[in-house]
Amino acid sequence: MTTVFPDTGVGPLLRDWRERRRISQLDLALRADSSARHISFIETGRSRPSEEMVLRLAEQLDIPVRERNALLVMAGYAPRYAQTPLDDPAMASVREGLDRLLAGYEPYPALVVDGRYDVVAANRGIALLMEGVAEELLTPPLNAMRITLHPAGLAPRIRNLAEWRADLLTQMERQIALVRSPELRTLYEEVAAYPVPDRADRDADGRGADRARERTPSFALPLVIEHGGQVLSFIASIATFNTPMDVTVAELAIETFLPADRETATYLRERLP
């Protein structure tokens, strides 16, 4: 993914990150063991920050590693973080670890996506839920947002589509605000424009989706989806790598779907023994 910046120079970009984090120059200076005067000089271009200072400020502002590389380049330094393809031999341990994690989570659904929401790995639970998805959506690279929200994808089977769709679009908006990626913006505009299937938010007996919600804990928004005539309910969670030093690894996200009720868990165990 490429990143687009509104201003040139590292100073305005650092100022933008600081303002988005709602941190004053004084607070940032205290955190970075500097002075408000020096931070001001950096932001206005009167001082050129050292490589160490750029990295220190980026750390205190919790800037993603891809954007840290951009900051370094704009300050006149070489990128610090590599971007190693996931199929590179050096990433073998990462791939093996992800495969073990996904397999260990079965029969419950789990997948790994990159920074563009492309699916890089998935288990049998995800494959089960994707039964019936149009072939054109299953042509690599598979995109989790397209598969979920497209009218030929999972959308017609999601019983609480309005809520789930709104949550996914909000998630994408937060990501776009963070990385300012034209590719993500294009994807967002595409999936946000998909027509919403015109269907009642119920199954054949008119009560399946309501019963799924009733038996779902209220502490998180569930994904209520139909499969094989059964209404399933899941609670989703997302995990990322701690302190990544590679852009590829930093942008990987592991999404798991925990059955929100016994009926869902039983159904999955029976279908994927």
RATATA-V555287 format. One record per backbone hydrogen bond with DSSP energy under -1.0 kcal/mol. NH is the residue of the N-H (numbers start at 0). CO is the residue of the C=O. Records with the same first field share a line. If there is no record, write none. Layout:
# RATATA-V555287
NH=CO / CO
This chain:
# RATATA-V555287
3=179
12=8
13=9
14=10
15=11
16=12
17=13
18=14
19=15
20=16
22=17
27=23
28=24
29=25
30=26
31=27
33=28
38=34
39=35
40=36
41=37
42=38
43=39
45=40
46=40
53=49
54=50
55=51
56=52
57=53
58=54
59=55
60=56
61=58
62=57
67=63
68=64
69=65
70=66
71=67
72=68
73=69
74=70
75=72
76=71
87=84
90=87
91=88
94=90
95=91
96=92
97=93
98=94
99=95
100=96
101=97
102=98
103=99
104=100
107=104
110=254
111=120
112=252
113=117
116=113
118=141
119=111
120=111
122=109
126=122
127=123
128=124
129=125
130=127
132=129
133=151
136=133
137=134
143=116
146=142
147=143
148=144
149=145
152=149
153=146
156=153
157=154
158=223
163=159
164=160
165=161
166=162
167=163
168=164
169=165
170=166
171=167
172=168
173=169
174=170
175=171
176=172
177=173
178=174
179=175
184=180
185=181
186=182
187=183
188=184
189=185
190=186
191=187
198=196
201=199
205=202
210=206
211=207
212=208
213=209
214=210
215=212
222=233
224=231
225=156
226=229
229=226
231=224
233=222
234=257
236=255
238=253
246=81
249=245
250=246
251=248
252=112
253=238
254=110
255=236
256=108
257=234
259=232
264=260
265=261
266=262
267=263
268=264
269=265
270=266
271=267
